[in-house]
Amino acid sequence: MPLLGPSELLLVAGAIVALVLGPKKLPELAGSLGESKKEFRKSMKEADEVTEALNSDEDES
């Protein structure tokens, strides 16, 4: 029996999630994942800005 690759595992996991949560919860889950991704990117951008500011302060000293 051949092993499953990453894409096949993702497909199987998606099918299991769809069966467990049902059609009413999937849009809610997708929305919360989108919000989480948006907040993560915002936090990463702020962290990069702080790092750049600290590095520029060190360069001036």
N, CA, C and O atoms as a GROMACS GRO file, in nm:
protein
  244
    1MET      N    1   0.084  -0.118   0.000
    1MET     CA    2   0.000   0.000   0.000
    1MET      C    3   0.089   0.124   0.000
    1MET      O    4   0.176   0.137   0.086
    2PRO      N    5   0.069   0.215  -0.095
    2PRO     CA    6   0.152   0.336  -0.100
    2PRO      C    7   0.116   0.433   0.012
    2PRO      O    8   0.002   0.436   0.060
    3LEU      N    9   0.214   0.509   0.052
    3LEU     CA   10   0.192   0.609   0.157
    3LEU      C   11   0.119   0.729   0.099
    3LEU      O   12   0.128   0.757  -0.021
    4LEU      N   13   0.048   0.800   0.184
    4LEU     CA   14  -0.021   0.920   0.140
    4LEU      C   15   0.074   1.039   0.147
    4LEU      O   16   0.150   1.054   0.243
    5GLY      N   17   0.069   1.123   0.046
    5GLY     CA   18   0.150   1.244   0.043
    5GLY      C   19   0.081   1.356   0.119
    5GLY      O   20  -0.030   1.338   0.169
    6PRO      N   21   0.146   1.472   0.126
    6PRO     CA   22   0.089   1.586   0.199
    6PRO      C   23  -0.044   1.633   0.142
    6PRO      O   24  -0.135   1.668   0.217
    7SER      N   25  -0.056   1.635   0.011
    7SER     CA   26  -0.182   1.683  -0.048
    7SER      C   27  -0.297   1.587  -0.020
    7SER      O   28  -0.410   1.630   0.003
    8GLU      N   29  -0.269   1.457  -0.023
    8GLU     CA   30  -0.374   1.360   0.007
    8GLU      C   31  -0.415   1.367   0.153
    8GLU      O   32  -0.534   1.356   0.186
    9LEU      N   33  -0.317   1.386   0.242
    9LEU     CA   34  -0.349   1.398   0.384
    9LEU      C   35  -0.433   1.523   0.411
    9LEU      O   36  -0.524   1.520   0.493
   10LEU      N   37  -0.401   1.631   0.342
   10LEU     CA   38  -0.479   1.755   0.357
   10LEU      C   39  -0.622   1.734   0.309
   10LEU      O   40  -0.716   1.782   0.373
   11LEU      N   41  -0.638   1.666   0.200
   11LEU     CA   42  -0.772   1.637   0.147
   11LEU      C   43  -0.852   1.551   0.244
   11LEU      O   44  -0.969   1.579   0.270
   12VAL      N   45  -0.790   1.448   0.298
   12VAL     CA   46  -0.858   1.360   0.394
   12VAL      C   47  -0.894   1.438   0.520
   12VAL      O   48  -1.004   1.424   0.573
   13ALA      N   49  -0.801   1.519   0.570
   13ALA     CA   50  -0.827   1.599   0.690
   13ALA      C   51  -0.942   1.696   0.666
   13ALA      O   52  -1.027   1.716   0.752
   14GLY      N   53  -0.944   1.758   0.548
   14GLY     CA   54  -1.053   1.850   0.514
   14GLY      C   55  -1.188   1.780   0.510
   14GLY      O   56  -1.288   1.835   0.556
   15ALA      N   57  -1.191   1.660   0.455
   15ALA     CA   58  -1.315   1.584   0.449
   15ALA      C   59  -1.363   1.547   0.589
   15ALA      O   60  -1.482   1.553   0.618
   16ILE      N   61  -1.270   1.509   0.676
   16ILE     CA   62  -1.307   1.473   0.813
   16ILE      C   63  -1.361   1.595   0.887
   16ILE      O   64  -1.461   1.585   0.959
   17VAL      N   65  -1.296   1.708   0.870
   17VAL     CA   66  -1.343   1.832   0.935
   17VAL      C   67  -1.482   1.868   0.885
   17VAL      O   68  -1.568   1.907   0.964
   18ALA      N   69  -1.504   1.856   0.754
   18ALA     CA   70  -1.635   1.888   0.697
   18ALA      C   71  -1.743   1.796   0.753
   18ALA      O   72  -1.855   1.841   0.781
   19LEU      N   73  -1.711   1.670   0.770
   19LEU     CA   74  -1.810   1.576   0.825
   19LEU      C   75  -1.837   1.601   0.972
   19LEU      O   76  -1.951   1.590   1.017
   20VAL      N   77  -1.734   1.634   1.047
   20VAL     CA   78  -1.750   1.654   1.191
   20VAL      C   79  -1.824   1.785   1.221
   20VAL      O   80  -1.915   1.787   1.303
   21LEU      N   81  -1.784   1.892   1.155
   21LEU     CA   82  -1.842   2.023   1.186
   21LEU      C   83  -1.976   2.047   1.119
   21LEU      O   84  -2.064   2.111   1.176
   22GLY      N   85  -1.991   1.996   1.000
   22GLY     CA   86  -2.116   2.017   0.927
   22GLY      C   87  -2.115   2.149   0.852
   22GLY      O   88  -2.028   2.233   0.873
   23PRO      N   89  -2.213   2.166   0.765
   23PRO     CA   90  -2.216   2.284   0.678
   23PRO      C   91  -2.243   2.416   0.749
   23PRO      O   92  -2.209   2.522   0.697
   24LYS      N   93  -2.303   2.412   0.866
   24LYS     CA   94  -2.334   2.538   0.935
   24LYS      C   95  -2.212   2.597   1.004
   24LYS      O   96  -2.201   2.719   1.016
   25LYS      N   97  -2.121   2.515   1.050
   25LYS     CA   98  -2.005   2.563   1.124
   25LYS      C   99  -1.886   2.597   1.033
   25LYS      O  100  -1.799   2.674   1.074
   26LEU      N  101  -1.882   2.543   0.911
   26LEU     CA  102  -1.766   2.567   0.825
   26LEU      C  103  -1.745   2.714   0.790
   26LEU      O  104  -1.632   2.761   0.798
   27PRO      N  105  -1.849   2.791   0.752
   27PRO     CA  106  -1.825   2.934   0.725
   27PRO      C  107  -1.777   3.010   0.848
   27PRO      O  108  -1.694   3.101   0.838
   28GLU      N  109  -1.828   2.973   0.963
   28GLU     CA  110  -1.785   3.037   1.087
   28GLU      C  111  -1.638   3.006   1.115
   28GLU      O  112  -1.561   3.094   1.154
   29LEU      N  113  -1.599   2.881   1.093
   29LEU     CA  114  -1.461   2.841   1.112
   29LEU      C  115  -1.369   2.913   1.014
   29LEU      O  116  -1.262   2.960   1.052
   30ALA      N  117  -1.410   2.922   0.888
   30ALA     CA  118  -1.329   2.990   0.787
   30ALA      C  119  -1.313   3.138   0.821
   30ALA      O  120  -1.205   3.194   0.803
   31GLY      N  121  -1.418   3.200   0.868
   31GLY     CA  122  -1.410   3.340   0.908
   31GLY      C  123  -1.315   3.363   1.023
   31GLY      O  124  -1.237   3.459   1.023
   32SER      N  125  -1.321   3.276   1.122
   32SER     CA  126  -1.232   3.292   1.237
   32SER      C  127  -1.087   3.264   1.198
   32SER      O  128  -0.996   3.328   1.251
   33LEU      N  129  -1.064   3.170   1.106
   33LEU     CA  130  -0.928   3.147   1.058
   33LEU      C  131  -0.876   3.269   0.982
   33LEU      O  132  -0.759   3.305   0.996
   34GLY      N  133  -0.961   3.331   0.903
   34GLY     CA  134  -0.921   3.451   0.829
   34GLY      C  135  -0.886   3.565   0.923
   34GLY      O  136  -0.787   3.636   0.902
   35GLU      N  137  -0.966   3.583   1.026
   35GLU     CA  138  -0.937   3.688   1.125
   35GLU      C  139  -0.806   3.660   1.198
   35GLU      O  140  -0.728   3.752   1.223
   36SER      N  141  -0.784   3.536   1.232
   36SER     CA  142  -0.660   3.499   1.300
   36SER      C  143  -0.539   3.527   1.212
   36SER      O  144  -0.438   3.578   1.258
   37LYS      N  145  -0.550   3.493   1.085
   37LYS     CA  146  -0.441   3.517   0.990
   37LYS      C  147  -0.414   3.667   0.975
   37LYS      O  148  -0.299   3.710   0.967
   38LYS      N  149  -0.521   3.745   0.970
   38LYS     CA  150  -0.508   3.891   0.959
   38LYS      C  151  -0.438   3.949   1.082
   38LYS      O  152  -0.348   4.032   1.068
   39GLU      N  153  -0.477   3.905   1.200
   39GLU     CA  154  -0.414   3.953   1.324
   39GLU      C  155  -0.268   3.910   1.331
   39GLU      O  156  -0.183   3.987   1.376
   40PHE      N  157  -0.237   3.788   1.288
   40PHE     CA  158  -0.100   3.740   1.290
   40PHE      C  159  -0.013   3.825   1.199
   40PHE      O  160   0.098   3.864   1.237
   41ARG      N  161  -0.061   3.853   1.079
   41ARG     CA  162   0.017   3.935   0.985
   41ARG      C  163   0.037   4.077   1.040
   41ARG      O  164   0.144   4.136   1.024
   42LYS      N  165  -0.066   4.130   1.104
   42LYS     CA  166  -0.056   4.264   1.162
   42LYS      C  167   0.050   4.265   1.273
   42LYS      O  168   0.131   4.357   1.281
   43SER      N  169   0.049   4.163   1.356
   43SER     CA  170   0.147   4.154   1.465
   43SER      C  171   0.288   4.138   1.411
   43SER      O  172   0.382   4.198   1.464
   44MET      N  173   0.304   4.057   1.307
   44MET     CA  174   0.436   4.038   1.247
   44MET      C  175   0.488   4.169   1.186
   44MET      O  176   0.607   4.199   1.196
   45LYS      N  177   0.399   4.245   1.123
   45LYS     CA  178   0.439   4.373   1.064
   45LYS      C  179   0.483   4.470   1.173
   45LYS      O  180   0.583   4.541   1.158
   46GLU      N  181   0.409   4.473   1.283
   46GLU     CA  182   0.446   4.561   1.394
   46GLU      C  183   0.578   4.519   1.455
   46GLU      O  184   0.660   4.604   1.492
   47ALA      N  185   0.601   4.390   1.467
   47ALA     CA  186   0.727   4.341   1.522
   47ALA      C  187   0.844   4.378   1.431
   47ALA      O  188   0.951   4.416   1.478
   48ASP      N  189   0.823   4.368   1.300
   48ASP     CA  190   0.928   4.407   1.205
   48ASP      C  191   0.958   4.557   1.216
   48ASP      O  192   1.074   4.597   1.210
   49GLU      N  193   0.854   4.638   1.233
   49GLU     CA  194   0.874   4.782   1.245
   49GLU      C  195   0.953   4.815   1.372
   49GLU      O  196   1.042   4.900   1.370
   50VAL      N  197   0.922   4.748   1.481
   50VAL     CA  198   0.994   4.771   1.606
   50VAL      C  199   1.140   4.729   1.592
   50VAL      O  200   1.230   4.798   1.638
   51THR      N  201   1.161   4.614   1.528
   51THR     CA  202   1.297   4.565   1.507
   51THR      C  203   1.378   4.663   1.422
   51THR      O  204   1.494   4.692   1.452
   52GLU      N  205   1.316   4.713   1.316
   52GLU     CA  206   1.384   4.810   1.230
   52GLU      C  207   1.415   4.938   1.305
   52GLU      O  208   1.522   4.996   1.288
   53ALA      N  209   1.322   4.982   1.388
   53ALA     CA  210   1.345   5.104   1.466
   53ALA      C  211   1.460   5.085   1.566
   53ALA      O  212   1.543   5.174   1.584
   54LEU      N  213   1.464   4.970   1.628
   54LEU     CA  214   1.573   4.943   1.722
   54LEU      C  215   1.707   4.933   1.650
   54LEU      O  216   1.808   4.982   1.700
   55ASN      N  217   1.707   4.871   1.534
   55ASN     CA  218   1.831   4.860   1.458
   55ASN      C  219   1.879   4.995   1.407
   55ASN      O  220   2.000   5.020   1.404
   56SER      N  221   1.787   5.083   1.369
   56SER     CA  222   1.828   5.213   1.320
   56SER      C  223   1.879   5.299   1.437
   56SER      O  224   1.968   5.382   1.418
   57ASP      N  225   1.824   5.279   1.557
   57ASP     CA  226   1.874   5.352   1.673
   57ASP      C  227   2.015   5.308   1.709
   57ASP      O  228   2.098   5.389   1.750
   58GLU      N  229   2.043   5.179   1.695
   58GLU     CA  230   2.177   5.127   1.723
   58GLU      C  231   2.277   5.179   1.620
   58GLU      O  232   2.392   5.206   1.655
   59ASP      N  233   2.236   5.193   1.495
   59ASP     CA  234   2.325   5.240   1.391
   59ASP      C  235   2.363   5.386   1.412
   59ASP      O  236   2.474   5.427   1.380
   60GLU      N  237   2.270   5.465   1.466
   60GLU     CA  238   2.295   5.606   1.487
   60GLU      C  239   2.389   5.629   1.606
   60GLU      O  240   2.458   5.730   1.612
   61SER      N  241   2.392   5.536   1.699
   61SER     CA  242   2.474   5.553   1.819
   61SER      C  243   2.620   5.534   1.792
   61SER      O  244   2.702   5.545   1.883
   0.00000   0.00000   0.00000
